[in-house]
Amino acid sequence: MKSNVGTADRVARIVFALALFSLYFFLEGNARWFAAIGLVPLLTASISYCPLYSVFGISTCPAKKSAG
């Protein structure tokens, strides 16, 4: 797996995951399970890889400089 999630994207994903996790405290009953969706952006941020980015050919990682 090649990294395709850059630093700014990782920070945004972590913030989004924390916002989703906070739903647990605001929703009632079975709706609290929507907070578990926050695991997806948290996981993709932690491993710096997003499968959907691969499908669409997107990468937010900075380009590596070629030696030459």
TAQUIKA-V68087 format. One record per residue. N is the residue number from 1. RES is the residue in one small letter. PHI is phi in whole degrees, -180 to 180 (none if undefined). NEAR is the number of other ideal C-beta (glycine too) atoms within 10 Angstrom. Layout:
n,res,phi,near
N,RES,PHI,NEAR
N,RES,PHI,NEAR
//
This chain:
n,res,phi,near
1,m,none,8
2,k,-97,8
3,s,-60,14
4,n,-136,19
5,v,-119,22
6,g,-81,14
7,t,-63,11
8,a,-63,9
9,d,-65,20
10,r,-63,19
11,v,-63,11
12,a,-63,15
13,r,-66,21
14,i,-66,16
15,v,-62,12
16,f,-63,16
17,a,-63,21
18,l,-65,12
19,a,-64,12
20,l,-67,18
21,f,-62,15
22,s,-67,12
23,l,-59,16
24,y,-57,14
25,f,-86,8
26,f,-104,9
27,l,-95,13
28,e,-120,6
29,g,66,6
30,n,-70,7
31,a,-65,11
32,r,-63,13
33,w,-66,11
34,f,-62,12
35,a,-64,18
36,a,-67,12
37,i,-62,14
38,g,-63,20
39,l,-66,12
40,v,-65,14
41,p,-65,22
42,l,-67,17
43,l,-67,13
44,t,-66,21
45,a,-71,20
46,s,-72,13
47,i,-102,12
48,s,57,18
49,y,-143,16
50,c,-122,22
51,p,-60,9
52,l,-66,9
53,y,-61,17
54,s,-64,13
55,v,-61,8
56,f,-93,8
57,g,72,7
58,i,-99,12
59,s,-147,16
60,t,-103,16
61,c,-74,16
62,p,-65,8
63,a,-68,6
64,k,-77,6
65,k,-77,6
66,s,-85,5
67,a,-78,4
68,g,167,3
//
